[in-house]
Amino acid sequence: MSGAVYVLVEPPIWFIPIGGRISFLAPYLDFQTVVEAVVVSMLILCGFLGLLLIQMSSKITHDPKYTNMLLAFGSILLIVSLLSLQYLFAKKVEWI
């Protein structure tokens, strides 16, 4: 659910002041900003669309060029969304 319930139940936090700057990424695992929830849900949606394109490519047999294009685009979309989610998590727990 990517934190959508948390954002609906808790009072909305749009950003967190850290030092002399603001951050849209909460540095704690028990807090989440609204911007962070929206970004994560969009990345999960992109990953799901990548999986959907990969699945669609397995059903098309009459046009190999179109099948390869769907497979490549779906794979790239899935990999980019997974790497982006991993990067956000690493920033959140301060591994980076």
N, C-alpha and C positions, 0 to 999 in steps of 0.2 A: 504494500500500500504506500510505500515510500514516504511515510511520515505525514500523509494527508490527514489522518485521524488526529494525530498530535497537533497539527496546525489548527484544526477545527476546534479541538477541545481546550487547548491552552490559549492564553492571551497571545496575540500575534507579536512576534519580535521581528522587526524588519532588518535591523543591523545591530552589531555589537561594537561599541567603541573600545579599541585596543591601543593603548598609548595615545599617540597623536593622530591616529587614523581610524577609519571605520572598516569593519569586516562584515561581509555578508555570509561568512562561514563561521559558525560557532565552534570554538576550539574545544568543546566538551562533547562527550558522547550522549549526555543526557539532555542536551538542549539542541534546538534546531530553529533556524530562521525561516521565514516564509520564502525568501528567495532561494535558499538552499533546497527546500521541499519542491519548489517548482522546477528547478534545474534537475534535481534527481529524478523526478517523475518524467520529465521530458527525455532524459537519457534512458530510462527504463523503457519508455515508449519506443524510442529509436532502436533499442536492442530487440524489442518484440517485433518491430517491423522488419528488422534484418532477418530474424528467424522465420517470419512469414514469407519473405521473399525467397529464402533458401528452400522452404517447403514448397512454394509455388514452382520453383525451378525443377523440382523433382517430378512434378506432374506433367510438364510439357515435354513431349518427345518428338514432335514434328519439326521444330525449329531449333537446331543446336546453337545457333548464334545468340538467339534470344535467351535460351536456357543458360548459357554461359554468362551472359550479361547479368541476368537476375541473380545467379549464384555469386558472381564476383561482387556486385553491388550490395547484396544482402550480407555477405561475409565481411566486407569492409565496414558496413554500418554496424554490424554486431561487434566487431573487434574494437572499433573506435568508441562505441558506447561503453563497452566493458572496461577499456583502458581509462576512459574519462571517469567512470565511477570509482575505479581503483585509485586514481590520482586524487579525487576529492576526499576519499576515505583516508588516504595517507596524509593529506593536508589537515584533515580534521583531528586525527590522533597525533599530529605533529611528528610524523616520521620523516617528513621532508622539511 
